[in-house]
Structure formats: structure tokens, C-alpha cells
Amino acid sequence: MVTRTTLKALWVGGGGVLATWLAVSPNPGVPSASKTSAVQPPAAIEQPGAEQLNAQAVRLRERTAEVMLRPSTRNPFRYSSKKSTDTARAQQTDDLAPLPSEPALPVAPPPPALILSGMAQKAGKRTAVITIEGQIYLVSDGDSFAGRYTVVKVDPETVLVRDSDGAEQRLVLP
């Protein structure tokens, strides 16, 4: 059985299909733009002759012979190179004997930042949520995490953490 709603949907859908077909179908009474443009000849492009090209080449050779280029001081492998006067001064100071200096000791990178993200308590046992460089750890008293840290004590709003070197750090909820 066909309901009124189904008939209305068919009527509107059929009208849409008909409107689309009429909009897309070619209209035989109107000439297309592509037919008219195909009849016109392409514009003539004037190209210089061999004598003109030779004359231009001679002029360019004369102009480049007049100009003397100075040597480049730019270093393409350096982001911000100094000006040529600074490089001349640097060459003069390089001629002097450099003083021996001790090699610099390598600096250890700072430890990653520990962030106390949250706390949880279940059956009297507190669990801390600690984040290190995007990694999340759920730890409680005595647990080790990240291969370097050990939880000493978990309080309601703070956590005491000891690293492998023995240094302690207190983390507080933000």
C-alpha cells in the first residue's frame, strides 16, 4: 500500500530528476561558444629574425665585458654569515697563535619533567597518575616507573619520587 508520504516523496523526487535533466541537456537553439571560437584564426605572433637576435647577443656580450665582478664573500653553507670586513678581521686574528684551551665537558641533558596529573583512591590505597614526556604512569607507594624513578610516598595531594641517583622530588597537583 502506497501512503501519501510516499507519493509526495516520489512526486518531489521525480520533479528534481526532471529539473536536473532539463538543466543538463544541451539546448539545440543556442550556438555553443566552442564552435564560434574554432572558426577564428589564431593571432599571428611576431618573432624576431636572425639579424635581430645576433644584434642583441653582441650588445649583451659588450655589456658583460664592461662589468668586472668582484669575488663572492657569501658562504652558502652558513645561515647568517658575517660581512666581508668581519671576515677580513677574523683572518687577521687567525694568523696569531691561538692559546691552548681545555676541551669543554659534555653537559648532561636535564631530566624529563615529571607532572602529577591526578590522584585516585580505591579501598584505602592511593594511586598517582604521573606524566613524563607524554607517557602516563599509574603508580602507588614503592612502585618503580620509567626505569629510573621510585615512588617513596603518595599523599592525598603530593607524591614524593626518588630517581636512580638518589635525588628526591616532590610533585604537587596543579
SVG drawing of the C-alpha trace seen along z (x, -y; Angstrom):
<svg xmlns="http://www.w3.org/2000/svg" viewBox="-2 -49 103 51">
<polyline fill="none" stroke="black" stroke-width="0.4" points="0.0,0.0 1.4,-3.4 0.9,-6.2 0.6,-9.9 4.1,-10.5 5.5,-8.0 3.6,-9.7 4.8,-13.1 8.4,-11.8 8.0,-10.3 6.5,-13.5 9.3,-15.7 12.0,-13.3 10.6,-13.0 10.5,-16.7 14.1,-17.0 15.2,-14.5 13.3,-16.3 14.7,-19.7 18.2,-18.2 17.7,-16.6 16.4,-19.9 19.3,-21.9 22.0,-19.5 20.6,-18.7 22.0,-20.7 19.9,-23.4 19.8,-23.0 18.6,-26.6 21.7,-28.3 25.1,-28.0 27.9,-26.9 30.9,-29.2 33.4,-26.5 32.0,-26.4 32.4,-30.2 36.0,-30.3 37.1,-27.4 36.3,-29.4 38.6,-32.3 42.2,-32.0 44.9,-32.2 46.6,-35.6 49.9,-36.0 52.9,-36.1 55.8,-38.2 59.1,-36.5 62.4,-38.3 64.6,-37.5 68.1,-36.1 69.7,-39.5 67.8,-41.0 68.9,-38.1 72.5,-38.4 72.5,-42.2 71.1,-41.5 73.7,-38.9 76.5,-41.3 75.1,-44.1 74.9,-41.7 78.5,-40.5 79.7,-44.1 77.8,-45.0 79.1,-42.0 82.7,-42.7 82.5,-46.2 81.4,-45.0 84.0,-43.4 82.6,-41.1 84.2,-41.0 84.8,-37.7 81.9,-36.4 82.1,-36.6 78.9,-34.7 79.1,-31.3 76.0,-29.2 76.6,-26.7 76.2,-29.2 72.9,-30.6 74.0,-34.0 77.5,-34.8 79.3,-37.9 80.1,-40.7 83.3,-40.8 85.0,-43.3 84.4,-40.9 85.8,-38.0 89.0,-40.1 89.4,-40.9 88.8,-37.2 91.6,-36.2 94.0,-38.7 93.3,-37.3 93.6,-33.7 97.2,-34.5 98.1,-34.9 98.9,-31.8 95.8,-30.5 96.0,-29.8 95.5,-26.2 92.2,-25.7 90.8,-22.8 88.0,-20.8 84.6,-21.5 83.0,-18.8 79.8,-17.4 76.7,-18.7 74.2,-16.1 70.7,-16.8 68.2,-17.8 66.0,-15.1 62.5,-15.0 59.8,-16.9 57.6,-14.9 54.0,-16.1 51.4,-14.9 48.3,-14.7 45.9,-13.2 45.2,-11.0 42.9,-8.1 42.0,-6.1 40.4,-2.7 40.0,-0.5 42.3,-2.8 45.2,-2.5 46.2,-5.7 47.4,-5.7 49.1,-8.6 48.9,-9.5 52.3,-10.8 53.1,-12.0 56.6,-12.1 57.1,-13.3 53.6,-12.2 53.9,-8.8 51.3,-8.2 52.2,-6.0 49.8,-4.8 51.9,-4.3 51.5,-3.8 53.9,-3.5 57.1,-1.6 56.4,-1.3 59.2,-1.9 58.4,-3.6 60.2,-4.8 63.2,-2.7 64.6,-5.5 62.1,-6.6 60.7,-5.1 57.7,-6.3 58.6,-6.9 55.2,-8.1 51.8,-9.0 49.9,-11.7 46.4,-13.0 47.8,-15.9 51.5,-15.3 53.9,-12.5 57.5,-12.0 59.6,-10.5 63.3,-9.4 65.4,-8.9 68.2,-6.4 70.8,-9.0 69.1,-9.4 67.7,-12.8 64.1,-13.3 61.4,-15.4 58.0,-16.3 55.2,-16.5 52.1,-18.6 48.7,-18.6 48.2,-21.6"/>
</svg>
